[in-house]
């Protein structure tokens, strides 16, 4: 089992496409598993950084991929050691 660290939403597109391709699935194959059209899935994969959490979980489940959240090491004040200011 491999672990992939994702720190930005932009990293989702290549990771999801990579999981799909390593499973030997086309976009059409995965779309069928999800009950949507290939065109809809193509847009979803292309816009992965803007995918809802529920859609992301559905795609990962269809790929047989488990999402694991892990906390980062923290400083003495409780903030994560590698916190970068977020753009809101």
C-alpha distance (Angstrom), angle and dihedral (degrees) to the residues before:
residue distance angle dihedral
X1 . . .
X2 3.80 . .
X3 3.78 126.4 .
X4 3.80 123.1 -142.1
X5 3.77 121.4 -164.1
X6 3.78 114.3 -146.2
X7 3.77 117.7 -169.8
X8 3.81 101.3 160.9
X9 3.79 133.3 40.2
X10 3.79 90.4 -123.8
X11 3.81 89.0 67.4
X12 3.81 91.1 65.3
X13 3.82 97.6 75.9
X14 3.83 97.9 60.5
X15 3.80 92.5 39.1
X16 3.81 94.2 51.3
X17 3.81 92.1 43.8
X18 3.81 89.2 48.1
X19 3.81 92.9 51.8
X20 3.80 90.1 48.4
X21 3.79 93.7 49.4
X22 3.81 94.0 44.0
X23 3.81 87.7 53.8
X24 3.80 87.6 55.3
X25 3.79 92.4 -116.7
X26 3.77 129.2 141.1
X27 3.78 120.7 -146.5
X28 3.79 86.9 -103.3
X29 3.83 92.0 53.9
X30 3.79 92.2 51.0
X31 3.80 92.4 43.7
X32 3.82 88.9 55.5
X33 3.81 90.1 52.5
X34 3.81 88.9 51.4
X35 3.80 94.3 45.4
X36 3.81 94.2 -119.5
X37 3.80 135.7 108.3
X38 3.79 123.1 -89.2
X39 3.81 89.1 -116.7
X40 3.80 91.6 55.0
X41 3.79 91.5 48.2
X42 3.82 91.5 47.4
X43 3.80 90.3 56.0
X44 3.80 90.3 45.9
X45 3.82 93.6 51.4
X46 3.80 92.5 43.8
X47 3.81 90.4 51.5
X48 3.81 95.7 40.4
X49 3.83 93.3 137.0
X50 3.81 88.0 64.3
X51 3.81 97.3 42.3
X52 3.79 116.3 126.0
X53 3.78 117.2 -113.9
X54 3.80 90.8 -114.3
X55 3.83 91.4 53.9
X56 3.80 91.2 45.5
X57 3.80 90.8 52.6
X58 3.82 91.2 47.6
X59 3.82 91.4 51.7
X60 3.81 93.1 46.4
X61 3.80 91.1 47.5
X62 3.82 90.9 50.6
X63 3.80 87.8 51.8
X64 3.80 93.1 48.4
X65 3.80 90.9 -116.4
X66 3.78 122.6 142.7
X67 3.80 121.3 -144.1
X68 3.80 112.9 -141.5
X69 3.80 121.7 -175.4
X70 3.78 116.6 -154.0
X71 3.77 128.7 -176.1
X72 3.78 119.7 -124.3
X73 3.80 123.2 -122.7
X74 3.78 110.4 -86.5
X75 3.78 137.4 -137.7
X76 3.79 121.0 -122.2
X77 3.82 89.2 -91.0
X78 3.82 90.6 57.2
X79 3.81 97.2 -107.7
X80 3.81 118.4 129.3
X81 3.80 111.5 -96.0
X82 3.79 94.0 -124.9
X83 3.80 101.0 41.4
X84 3.78 114.5 152.2
X85 3.77 119.9 -171.3
X86 3.77 110.9 -94.3
X87 3.79 124.0 -130.2
X88 3.79 106.9 -127.3
